[in-house]
């Protein structure tokens, strides 16, 4: 089920259980996961994109292995807040994935998540090669952490 916003997403989630955050690129999918209480997002891995069916199979294997309860997809909005072709591609991916799982799926504005991830890795003094290897799943963790913070705020109201 695709949820139009975090309020609808929160309503579909059980009280506990981890969620995944995805940074969808044209060549890779960065994957991050939360702990069961949805407090902390951790970078997990990067999937090399092939065909949708294979990509979805890899994602759903992670979901099953970790007993995840929802999916947050980074939505690559333009800096002016408008949606371009990459947003359309992300929404299409979500619609296709919705046909394969009953998990709630929602979106989180990912503007500048890759920049934040790059900055964090530079501060950690990672080499260029290590940064290139990790950037996608670290960006996914930034996306997921933003969504987790919003979910926590919604729970406090």
VMD Tcl script that builds the backbone (N, CA, C; Angstrom):
set m [mol new atoms 471]
animate dup $m
set s [atomselect $m all]
$s set {name element resname resid chain x y z} {
  {N N UNK 1 A 0.830 -1.171 0.000}
  {CA C UNK 1 A 0.000 0.000 0.000}
  {C C UNK 1 A 0.883 1.245 0.000}
  {N N UNK 2 A 0.665 2.119 -0.954}
  {CA C UNK 2 A 1.409 3.376 -1.012}
  {C C UNK 2 A 0.669 4.406 -0.171}
  {N N UNK 3 A 1.367 4.951 0.806}
  {CA C UNK 3 A 0.796 5.953 1.706}
  {C C UNK 3 A 1.200 7.340 1.212}
  {N N UNK 4 A 0.245 8.245 1.105}
  {CA C UNK 4 A 0.560 9.559 0.539}
  {C C UNK 4 A 1.421 10.437 1.441}
  {N N UNK 5 A 1.440 10.144 2.741}
  {CA C UNK 5 A 2.238 10.958 3.657}
  {C C UNK 5 A 2.629 10.141 4.881}
  {N N UNK 6 A 3.419 10.739 5.762}
  {CA C UNK 6 A 3.920 10.031 6.941}
  {C C UNK 6 A 2.803 9.705 7.935}
  {N N UNK 7 A 1.763 10.505 7.976}
  {CA C UNK 7 A 0.652 10.223 8.892}
  {C C UNK 7 A -0.026 8.926 8.473}
  {N N UNK 8 A -0.296 8.779 7.199}
  {CA C UNK 8 A -0.927 7.553 6.696}
  {C C UNK 8 A 0.019 6.365 6.856}
  {N N UNK 9 A 1.311 6.590 6.623}
  {CA C UNK 9 A 2.299 5.526 6.773}
  {C C UNK 9 A 2.337 5.044 8.231}
  {N N UNK 10 A 2.391 5.990 9.164}
  {CA C UNK 10 A 2.436 5.651 10.593}
  {C C UNK 10 A 1.199 4.853 11.003}
  {N N UNK 11 A 0.056 5.188 10.429}
  {CA C UNK 11 A -1.182 4.494 10.767}
  {C C UNK 11 A -1.163 3.037 10.309}
  {N N UNK 12 A -0.380 2.727 9.290}
  {CA C UNK 12 A -0.317 1.364 8.753}
  {C C UNK 12 A 0.728 0.494 9.445}
  {N N UNK 13 A 1.620 1.105 10.205}
  {CA C UNK 13 A 2.705 0.362 10.842}
  {C C UNK 13 A 2.269 -0.235 12.176}
  {N N UNK 14 A 2.756 -1.439 12.497}
  {CA C UNK 14 A 2.565 -1.942 13.858}
  {C C UNK 14 A 3.423 -1.104 14.816}
  {N N UNK 15 A 3.220 -1.271 16.097}
  {CA C UNK 15 A 3.937 -0.454 17.081}
  {C C UNK 15 A 5.460 -0.622 17.006}
  {N N UNK 16 A 5.917 -1.816 16.709}
  {CA C UNK 16 A 7.359 -2.053 16.631}
  {C C UNK 16 A 7.699 -2.778 15.340}
  {N N UNK 17 A 8.957 -2.812 15.061}
  {CA C UNK 17 A 9.447 -3.478 13.856}
  {C C UNK 17 A 10.182 -2.486 12.984}
  {N N UNK 18 A 11.279 -2.920 12.437}
  {CA C UNK 18 A 12.118 -2.049 11.630}
  {C C UNK 18 A 11.491 -1.688 10.294}
  {N N UNK 19 A 12.018 -0.642 9.709}
  {CA C UNK 19 A 11.636 -0.226 8.361}
  {C C UNK 19 A 12.914 -0.036 7.547}
  {N N UNK 20 A 12.773 -0.063 6.239}
  {CA C UNK 20 A 13.909 0.140 5.345}
  {C C UNK 20 A 13.787 1.491 4.666}
  {N N UNK 21 A 14.916 2.090 4.407}
  {CA C UNK 21 A 14.989 3.308 3.624}
  {C C UNK 21 A 15.754 3.006 2.350}
  {N N UNK 22 A 15.266 3.517 1.232}
  {CA C UNK 22 A 15.884 3.240 -0.064}
  {C C UNK 22 A 16.263 4.532 -0.763}
  {N N UNK 23 A 17.469 4.550 -1.291}
  {CA C UNK 23 A 17.934 5.639 -2.141}
  {C C UNK 23 A 18.040 5.060 -3.548}
  {N N UNK 24 A 17.016 5.310 -4.366}
  {CA C UNK 24 A 16.957 4.742 -5.714}
  {C C UNK 24 A 17.747 5.596 -6.684}
  {N N UNK 25 A 18.759 5.001 -7.259}
  {CA C UNK 25 A 19.509 5.664 -8.313}
  {C C UNK 25 A 19.272 4.931 -9.621}
  {N N UNK 26 A 19.854 5.421 -10.687}
  {CA C UNK 26 A 19.678 4.760 -11.977}
  {C C UNK 26 A 20.512 3.486 -12.068}
  {N N UNK 27 A 21.630 3.427 -11.329}
  {CA C UNK 27 A 22.506 2.260 -11.389}
  {C C UNK 27 A 22.532 1.445 -10.107}
  {N N UNK 28 A 22.135 2.061 -8.992}
  {CA C UNK 28 A 22.194 1.380 -7.701}
  {C C UNK 28 A 20.979 1.716 -6.844}
  {N N UNK 29 A 20.773 0.895 -5.809}
  {CA C UNK 29 A 19.776 1.169 -4.784}
  {C C UNK 29 A 20.496 1.084 -3.443}
  {N N UNK 30 A 20.584 2.204 -2.746}
  {CA C UNK 30 A 21.151 2.204 -1.410}
  {C C UNK 30 A 20.079 1.746 -0.430}
  {N N UNK 31 A 20.452 0.874 0.494}
  {CA C UNK 31 A 19.503 0.326 1.460}
  {C C UNK 31 A 20.005 0.603 2.877}
  {N N UNK 32 A 19.107 1.130 3.698}
  {CA C UNK 32 A 19.377 1.322 5.124}
  {C C UNK 32 A 18.217 0.700 5.885}
  {N N UNK 33 A 18.452 0.311 7.120}
  {CA C UNK 33 A 17.400 -0.284 7.950}
  {C C UNK 33 A 17.400 0.379 9.319}
  {N N UNK 34 A 16.247 0.315 9.962}
  {CA C UNK 34 A 16.147 0.845 11.320}
  {C C UNK 34 A 16.150 -0.303 12.314}
  {N N UNK 35 A 16.327 0.057 13.556}
  {CA C UNK 35 A 16.162 -0.912 14.627}
  {C C UNK 35 A 14.661 -1.137 14.825}
  {N N UNK 36 A 14.299 -2.109 15.646}
  {CA C UNK 36 A 12.893 -2.463 15.847}
  {C C UNK 36 A 12.048 -1.377 16.484}
  {N N UNK 37 A 12.682 -0.471 17.236}
  {CA C UNK 37 A 11.941 0.625 17.858}
  {C C UNK 37 A 11.910 1.873 16.981}
  {N N UNK 38 A 12.532 1.765 15.827}
  {CA C UNK 38 A 12.562 2.853 14.828}
  {C C UNK 38 A 13.202 4.125 15.366}
  {N N UNK 39 A 14.330 3.948 16.044}
  {CA C UNK 39 A 15.058 5.097 16.573}
  {C C UNK 39 A 16.231 5.490 15.699}
  {N N UNK 40 A 16.961 4.490 15.198}
  {CA C UNK 40 A 18.220 4.745 14.501}
  {C C UNK 40 A 18.233 4.059 13.142}
  {N N UNK 41 A 18.654 4.806 12.136}
  {CA C UNK 41 A 18.836 4.254 10.789}
  {C C UNK 41 A 20.294 3.869 10.617}
  {N N UNK 42 A 20.521 2.695 10.058}
  {CA C UNK 42 A 21.886 2.222 9.809}
  {C C UNK 42 A 22.046 1.856 8.342}
  {N N UNK 43 A 23.127 2.327 7.712}
  {CA C UNK 43 A 23.386 1.920 6.327}
  {C C UNK 43 A 23.583 0.409 6.273}
  {N N UNK 44 A 23.032 -0.235 5.242}
  {CA C UNK 44 A 23.149 -1.686 5.150}
  {C C UNK 44 A 24.009 -2.105 3.953}
  {N N UNK 45 A 23.522 -1.821 2.754}
  {CA C UNK 45 A 24.241 -2.258 1.559}
  {C C UNK 45 A 23.736 -1.505 0.341}
  {N N UNK 46 A 24.439 -1.706 -0.756}
  {CA C UNK 46 A 24.034 -1.125 -2.036}
  {C C UNK 46 A 23.788 -2.262 -3.017}
  {N N UNK 47 A 22.640 -2.206 -3.664}
  {CA C UNK 47 A 22.265 -3.200 -4.670}
  {C C UNK 47 A 22.559 -2.613 -6.051}
  {N N UNK 48 A 23.288 -3.347 -6.879}
  {CA C UNK 48 A 23.499 -2.938 -8.273}
  {C C UNK 48 A 22.213 -3.211 -9.034}
  {N N UNK 49 A 21.664 -2.195 -9.666}
  {CA C UNK 49 A 20.403 -2.368 -10.388}
  {C C UNK 49 A 20.606 -3.177 -11.654}
  {N N UNK 50 A 19.620 -4.050 -11.906}
  {CA C UNK 50 A 19.610 -4.839 -13.134}
  {C C UNK 50 A 18.240 -4.650 -13.785}
  {N N UNK 51 A 17.318 -5.541 -13.495}
  {CA C UNK 51 A 15.940 -5.404 -13.971}
  {C C UNK 51 A 15.054 -5.269 -12.749}
  {N N UNK 52 A 13.869 -4.668 -12.915}
  {CA C UNK 52 A 13.005 -4.445 -11.764}
  {C C UNK 52 A 12.755 -5.731 -10.984}
  {N N UNK 53 A 12.447 -6.816 -11.656}
  {CA C UNK 53 A 12.144 -8.075 -10.973}
  {C C UNK 53 A 13.279 -8.548 -10.084}
  {N N UNK 54 A 14.500 -8.443 -10.569}
  {CA C UNK 54 A 15.661 -8.858 -9.780}
  {C C UNK 54 A 15.923 -7.892 -8.631}
  {N N UNK 55 A 15.741 -6.600 -8.906}
  {CA C UNK 55 A 15.920 -5.599 -7.853}
  {C C UNK 55 A 14.897 -5.810 -6.736}
  {N N UNK 56 A 13.643 -6.023 -7.116}
  {CA C UNK 56 A 12.579 -6.233 -6.133}
  {C C UNK 56 A 12.827 -7.508 -5.341}
  {N N UNK 57 A 13.278 -8.547 -6.016}
  {CA C UNK 57 A 13.573 -9.814 -5.338}
  {C C UNK 57 A 14.660 -9.611 -4.273}
  {N N UNK 58 A 15.696 -8.860 -4.591}
  {CA C UNK 58 A 16.766 -8.587 -3.630}
  {C C UNK 58 A 16.241 -7.782 -2.444}
  {N N UNK 59 A 15.415 -6.776 -2.726}
  {CA C UNK 59 A 14.850 -5.956 -1.648}
  {C C UNK 59 A 13.928 -6.766 -0.746}
  {N N UNK 60 A 13.059 -7.554 -1.355}
  {CA C UNK 60 A 12.108 -8.327 -0.563}
  {C C UNK 60 A 12.794 -9.428 0.235}
  {N N UNK 61 A 13.943 -9.904 -0.234}
  {CA C UNK 61 A 14.726 -10.867 0.547}
  {C C UNK 61 A 15.251 -10.198 1.821}
  {N N UNK 62 A 15.699 -8.954 1.711}
  {CA C UNK 62 A 16.156 -8.203 2.885}
  {C C UNK 62 A 14.994 -7.976 3.840}
  {N N UNK 63 A 13.844 -7.592 3.290}
  {CA C UNK 63 A 12.640 -7.368 4.100}
  {C C UNK 63 A 12.294 -8.625 4.891}
  {N N UNK 64 A 12.295 -9.773 4.227}
  {CA C UNK 64 A 11.937 -11.031 4.888}
  {C C UNK 64 A 12.990 -11.422 5.925}
  {N N UNK 65 A 14.245 -11.309 5.566}
  {CA C UNK 65 A 15.335 -11.704 6.462}
  {C C UNK 65 A 15.327 -10.888 7.751}
  {N N UNK 66 A 15.004 -9.605 7.638}
  {CA C UNK 66 A 15.042 -8.705 8.795}
  {C C UNK 66 A 13.661 -8.437 9.385}
  {N N UNK 67 A 12.624 -9.082 8.827}
  {CA C UNK 67 A 11.249 -8.920 9.296}
  {C C UNK 67 A 10.856 -7.436 9.369}
  {N N UNK 68 A 11.114 -6.723 8.282}
  {CA C UNK 68 A 10.826 -5.292 8.223}
  {C C UNK 68 A 9.328 -5.053 8.041}
  {N N UNK 69 A 8.866 -3.888 8.498}
  {CA C UNK 69 A 7.428 -3.596 8.515}
  {C C UNK 69 A 6.992 -2.487 7.579}
  {N N UNK 70 A 7.929 -1.841 6.895}
  {CA C UNK 70 A 7.575 -0.773 5.976}
  {C C UNK 70 A 8.769 -0.340 5.154}
  {N N UNK 71 A 8.490 0.427 4.090}
  {CA C UNK 71 A 9.534 0.902 3.173}
  {C C UNK 71 A 9.388 2.398 2.955}
  {N N UNK 72 A 10.494 3.108 3.071}
  {CA C UNK 72 A 10.547 4.545 2.782}
  {C C UNK 72 A 11.453 4.723 1.569}
  {N N UNK 73 A 10.925 5.314 0.525}
  {CA C UNK 73 A 11.714 5.586 -0.680}
  {C C UNK 73 A 12.067 7.062 -0.714}
  {N N UNK 74 A 13.340 7.346 -0.926}
  {CA C UNK 74 A 13.757 8.728 -1.083}
  {C C UNK 74 A 13.159 9.293 -2.361}
  {N N UNK 75 A 12.527 10.450 -2.255}
  {CA C UNK 75 A 11.903 11.096 -3.412}
  {C C UNK 75 A 12.801 12.247 -3.857}
  {N N UNK 76 A 13.421 12.125 -5.031}
  {CA C UNK 76 A 14.403 13.118 -5.482}
  {C C UNK 76 A 13.761 14.380 -6.073}
  {N N UNK 77 A 13.238 15.201 -5.178}
  {CA C UNK 77 A 12.586 16.449 -5.593}
  {C C UNK 77 A 13.620 17.422 -6.160}
  {N N UNK 78 A 13.154 18.286 -7.041}
  {CA C UNK 78 A 14.005 19.374 -7.520}
  {C C UNK 78 A 14.183 20.371 -6.379}
  {N N UNK 79 A 15.213 21.180 -6.452}
  {CA C UNK 79 A 15.483 22.128 -5.366}
  {C C UNK 79 A 14.346 23.133 -5.177}
  {N N UNK 80 A 13.556 23.392 -6.214}
  {CA C UNK 80 A 12.426 24.319 -6.075}
  {C C UNK 80 A 11.164 23.624 -5.553}
  {N N UNK 81 A 11.271 22.332 -5.219}
  {CA C UNK 81 A 10.141 21.594 -4.671}
  {C C UNK 81 A 9.284 20.896 -5.709}
  {N N UNK 82 A 9.589 21.080 -6.965}
  {CA C UNK 82 A 8.815 20.424 -8.018}
  {C C UNK 82 A 9.320 19.004 -8.239}
  {N N UNK 83 A 8.516 18.215 -8.919}
  {CA C UNK 83 A 8.882 16.841 -9.229}
  {C C UNK 83 A 9.275 16.733 -10.697}
  {N N UNK 84 A 10.397 16.092 -10.942}
  {CA C UNK 84 A 10.867 15.883 -12.297}
  {C C UNK 84 A 10.801 14.415 -12.680}
  {N N UNK 85 A 11.506 14.050 -13.740}
  {CA C UNK 85 A 11.492 12.675 -14.229}
  {C C UNK 85 A 11.977 11.646 -13.206}
  {N N UNK 86 A 12.951 12.002 -12.367}
  {CA C UNK 86 A 13.447 11.048 -11.364}
  {C C UNK 86 A 12.374 10.745 -10.323}
  {N N UNK 87 A 11.561 11.733 -9.969}
  {CA C UNK 87 A 10.445 11.487 -9.038}
  {C C UNK 87 A 9.430 10.551 -9.683}
  {N N UNK 88 A 9.146 10.772 -10.953}
  {CA C UNK 88 A 8.206 9.902 -11.662}
  {C C UNK 88 A 8.719 8.466 -11.679}
  {N N UNK 89 A 10.015 8.302 -11.887}
  {CA C UNK 89 A 10.623 6.980 -11.899}
  {C C UNK 89 A 10.514 6.317 -10.513}
  {N N UNK 90 A 10.747 7.079 -9.469}
  {CA C UNK 90 A 10.642 6.552 -8.104}
  {C C UNK 90 A 9.210 6.146 -7.791}
  {N N UNK 91 A 8.258 6.965 -8.182}
  {CA C UNK 91 A 6.840 6.639 -7.942}
  {C C UNK 91 A 6.435 5.385 -8.735}
  {N N UNK 92 A 6.950 5.240 -9.946}
  {CA C UNK 92 A 6.666 4.041 -10.749}
  {C C UNK 92 A 7.258 2.803 -10.079}
  {N N UNK 93 A 8.470 2.925 -9.547}
  {CA C UNK 93 A 9.099 1.816 -8.833}
  {C C UNK 93 A 8.216 1.414 -7.649}
  {N N UNK 94 A 7.722 2.394 -6.910}
  {CA C UNK 94 A 6.858 2.112 -5.758}
  {C C UNK 94 A 5.568 1.414 -6.191}
  {N N UNK 95 A 4.956 1.866 -7.283}
  {CA C UNK 95 A 3.720 1.224 -7.772}
  {C C UNK 95 A 3.981 -0.229 -8.158}
  {N N UNK 96 A 5.099 -0.476 -8.815}
  {CA C UNK 96 A 5.449 -1.847 -9.191}
  {C C UNK 96 A 5.735 -2.698 -7.958}
  {N N UNK 97 A 6.423 -2.133 -6.978}
  {CA C UNK 97 A 6.738 -2.853 -5.749}
  {C C UNK 97 A 5.475 -3.143 -4.932}
  {N N UNK 98 A 4.535 -2.225 -4.988}
  {CA C UNK 98 A 3.265 -2.386 -4.268}
  {C C UNK 98 A 2.541 -3.663 -4.705}
  {N N UNK 99 A 2.725 -4.058 -5.953}
  {CA C UNK 99 A 2.088 -5.278 -6.458}
  {C C UNK 99 A 2.717 -6.546 -5.892}
  {N N UNK 100 A 3.899 -6.425 -5.262}
  {CA C UNK 100 A 4.630 -7.580 -4.782}
  {C C UNK 100 A 4.645 -7.727 -3.258}
  {N N UNK 101 A 4.170 -6.714 -2.542}
  {CA C UNK 101 A 4.217 -6.747 -1.084}
  {C C UNK 101 A 3.020 -6.017 -0.490}
  {N N UNK 102 A 2.638 -6.442 0.705}
  {CA C UNK 102 A 1.563 -5.769 1.441}
  {C C UNK 102 A 2.105 -4.696 2.378}
  {N N UNK 103 A 3.412 -4.543 2.431}
  {CA C UNK 103 A 3.999 -3.555 3.329}
  {C C UNK 103 A 3.594 -2.145 2.938}
  {N N UNK 104 A 3.420 -1.275 3.942}
  {CA C UNK 104 A 3.188 0.134 3.605}
  {C C UNK 104 A 4.460 0.738 2.999}
  {N N UNK 105 A 4.256 1.560 2.002}
  {CA C UNK 105 A 5.353 2.233 1.297}
  {C C UNK 105 A 5.064 3.722 1.330}
  {N N UNK 106 A 6.074 4.525 1.629}
  {CA C UNK 106 A 5.901 5.967 1.584}
  {C C UNK 106 A 7.169 6.611 1.045}
  {N N UNK 107 A 7.142 7.920 0.953}
  {CA C UNK 107 A 8.234 8.671 0.357}
  {C C UNK 107 A 8.760 9.700 1.349}
  {N N UNK 108 A 10.043 10.019 1.201}
  {CA C UNK 108 A 10.659 11.068 2.005}
  {C C UNK 108 A 11.508 11.924 1.092}
  {N N UNK 109 A 11.352 13.231 1.197}
  {CA C UNK 109 A 12.109 14.179 0.384}
  {C C UNK 109 A 13.602 13.961 0.640}
  {N N UNK 110 A 14.309 13.594 -0.397}
  {CA C UNK 110 A 15.725 13.261 -0.223}
  {C C UNK 110 A 16.671 14.370 -0.647}
  {N N UNK 111 A 16.157 15.563 -0.883}
  {CA C UNK 111 A 17.037 16.646 -1.308}
  {C C UNK 111 A 18.225 16.783 -0.367}
  {N N UNK 112 A 19.390 16.817 -0.936}
  {CA C UNK 112 A 20.665 17.014 -0.247}
  {C C UNK 112 A 21.092 15.843 0.638}
  {N N UNK 113 A 20.407 14.708 0.578}
  {CA C UNK 113 A 20.825 13.556 1.391}
  {C C UNK 113 A 22.200 13.048 0.954}
  {N N UNK 114 A 22.458 13.031 -0.343}
  {CA C UNK 114 A 23.762 12.566 -0.824}
  {C C UNK 114 A 24.856 13.549 -0.416}
  {N N UNK 115 A 24.536 14.836 -0.434}
  {CA C UNK 115 A 25.508 15.847 0.001}
  {C C UNK 115 A 25.826 15.650 1.483}
  {N N UNK 116 A 24.804 15.426 2.306}
  {CA C UNK 116 A 25.011 15.202 3.737}
  {C C UNK 116 A 25.821 13.931 3.972}
  {N N UNK 117 A 25.523 12.891 3.217}
  {CA C UNK 117 A 26.257 11.629 3.359}
  {C C UNK 117 A 27.724 11.825 2.981}
  {N N UNK 118 A 27.964 12.515 1.895}
  {CA C UNK 118 A 29.333 12.784 1.453}
  {C C UNK 118 A 30.090 13.578 2.514}
  {N N UNK 119 A 29.445 14.587 3.062}
  {CA C UNK 119 A 30.082 15.419 4.085}
  {C C UNK 119 A 30.433 14.584 5.322}
  {N N UNK 120 A 29.499 13.729 5.748}
  {CA C UNK 120 A 29.749 12.885 6.923}
  {C C UNK 120 A 30.924 11.941 6.680}
  {N N UNK 121 A 31.004 11.391 5.484}
  {CA C UNK 121 A 32.100 10.467 5.189}
  {C C UNK 121 A 33.435 11.202 5.062}
  {N N UNK 122 A 33.405 12.435 4.558}
  {CA C UNK 122 A 34.628 13.244 4.521}
  {C C UNK 122 A 35.108 13.545 5.933}
  {N N UNK 123 A 34.161 13.884 6.822}
  {CA C UNK 123 A 34.517 14.168 8.211}
  {C C UNK 123 A 35.073 12.929 8.895}
  {N N UNK 124 A 34.611 11.747 8.471}
  {CA C UNK 124 A 35.129 10.490 9.023}
  {C C UNK 124 A 36.447 10.099 8.367}
  {N N UNK 125 A 36.905 10.939 7.444}
  {CA C UNK 125 A 38.186 10.750 6.764}
  {C C UNK 125 A 38.252 9.441 5.964}
  {N N UNK 126 A 37.150 9.092 5.312}
  {CA C UNK 126 A 37.143 7.908 4.452}
  {C C UNK 126 A 37.806 8.238 3.123}
  {N N UNK 127 A 38.495 7.279 2.571}
  {CA C UNK 127 A 39.147 7.474 1.284}
  {C C UNK 127 A 38.093 7.642 0.182}
  {N N UNK 128 A 38.518 8.170 -0.933}
  {CA C UNK 128 A 37.619 8.363 -2.073}
  {C C UNK 128 A 36.980 7.037 -2.497}
  {N N UNK 129 A 37.766 5.966 -2.518}
  {CA C UNK 129 A 37.249 4.649 -2.918}
  {C C UNK 129 A 36.188 4.155 -1.933}
  {N N UNK 130 A 36.448 4.325 -0.642}
  {CA C UNK 130 A 35.476 3.893 0.380}
  {C C UNK 130 A 34.206 4.733 0.295}
  {N N UNK 131 A 34.360 6.039 0.026}
  {CA C UNK 131 A 33.181 6.905 -0.104}
  {C C UNK 131 A 32.339 6.474 -1.296}
  {N N UNK 132 A 32.977 6.185 -2.419}
  {CA C UNK 132 A 32.247 5.773 -3.622}
  {C C UNK 132 A 31.500 4.470 -3.381}
  {N N UNK 133 A 32.099 3.587 -2.609}
  {CA C UNK 133 A 31.489 2.287 -2.326}
  {C C UNK 133 A 30.286 2.419 -1.392}
  {N N UNK 134 A 30.316 3.399 -0.483}
  {CA C UNK 134 A 29.303 3.491 0.571}
  {C C UNK 134 A 28.272 4.591 0.375}
  {N N UNK 135 A 28.473 5.501 -0.559}
  {CA C UNK 135 A 27.640 6.702 -0.646}
  {C C UNK 135 A 26.145 6.399 -0.740}
  {N N UNK 136 A 25.759 5.405 -1.505}
  {CA C UNK 136 A 24.334 5.152 -1.718}
  {C C UNK 136 A 23.643 4.653 -0.459}
  {N N UNK 137 A 24.243 3.711 0.256}
  {CA C UNK 137 A 23.556 3.231 1.452}
  {C C UNK 137 A 23.699 4.195 2.627}
  {N N UNK 138 A 24.726 5.035 2.635}
  {CA C UNK 138 A 24.802 6.082 3.652}
  {C C UNK 138 A 23.740 7.145 3.378}
  {N N UNK 139 A 23.537 7.494 2.112}
  {CA C UNK 139 A 22.463 8.431 1.760}
  {C C UNK 139 A 21.100 7.848 2.140}
  {N N UNK 140 A 20.921 6.548 1.934}
  {CA C UNK 140 A 19.662 5.889 2.328}
  {C C UNK 140 A 19.444 6.019 3.830}
  {N N UNK 141 A 20.524 5.954 4.616}
  {CA C UNK 141 A 20.400 6.107 6.068}
  {C C UNK 141 A 19.965 7.528 6.431}
  {N N UNK 142 A 20.474 8.524 5.709}
  {CA C UNK 142 A 20.041 9.902 5.963}
  {C C UNK 142 A 18.558 10.062 5.636}
  {N N UNK 143 A 18.127 9.478 4.535}
  {CA C UNK 143 A 16.708 9.519 4.150}
  {C C UNK 143 A 15.862 8.864 5.241}
  {N N UNK 144 A 16.255 7.653 5.624}
  {CA C UNK 144 A 15.488 6.910 6.620}
  {C C UNK 144 A 15.477 7.620 7.964}
  {N N UNK 145 A 16.595 8.184 8.384}
  {CA C UNK 145 A 16.635 8.857 9.683}
  {C C UNK 145 A 15.686 10.054 9.708}
  {N N UNK 146 A 15.599 10.784 8.610}
  {CA C UNK 146 A 14.642 11.890 8.538}
  {C C UNK 146 A 13.215 11.404 8.717}
  {N N UNK 147 A 12.881 10.303 8.053}
  {CA C UNK 147 A 11.534 9.734 8.172}
  {C C UNK 147 A 11.284 9.212 9.583}
  {N N UNK 148 A 12.289 8.565 10.181}
  {CA C UNK 148 A 12.132 8.055 11.556}
  {C C UNK 148 A 11.898 9.196 12.538}
  {N N UNK 149 A 12.625 10.296 12.357}
  {CA C UNK 149 A 12.442 11.453 13.233}
  {C C UNK 149 A 11.023 12.002 13.104}
  {N N UNK 150 A 10.519 12.033 11.890}
  {CA C UNK 150 A 9.142 12.494 11.668}
  {C C UNK 150 A 8.142 11.538 12.309}
  {N N UNK 151 A 8.357 10.254 12.161}
  {CA C UNK 151 A 7.462 9.266 12.781}
  {C C UNK 151 A 7.467 9.417 14.300}
  {N N UNK 152 A 8.633 9.634 14.875}
  {CA C UNK 152 A 8.732 9.812 16.330}
  {C C UNK 152 A 7.956 11.061 16.756}
  {N N UNK 153 A 8.076 12.123 15.982}
  {CA C UNK 153 A 7.348 13.374 16.272}
  {C C UNK 153 A 5.834 13.121 16.206}
  {N N UNK 154 A 5.399 12.384 15.205}
  {CA C UNK 154 A 3.962 12.095 15.080}
  {C C UNK 154 A 3.460 11.286 16.263}
  {N N UNK 155 A 4.303 10.385 16.780}
  {CA C UNK 155 A 3.912 9.561 17.925}
  {C C UNK 155 A 3.824 10.354 19.208}
  {N N UNK 156 A 4.544 11.489 19.271}
  {CA C UNK 156 A 4.548 12.306 20.475}
  {C C UNK 156 A 3.332 13.215 20.564}
  {N N UNK 157 A 2.598 13.332 19.489}
  {CA C UNK 157 A 1.440 14.247 19.502}
  {C C UNK 157 A 0.224 13.585 20.098}
}
mol reanalyze $m
mol bondsrecalc $m
mol representation Tube
mol addrep $m
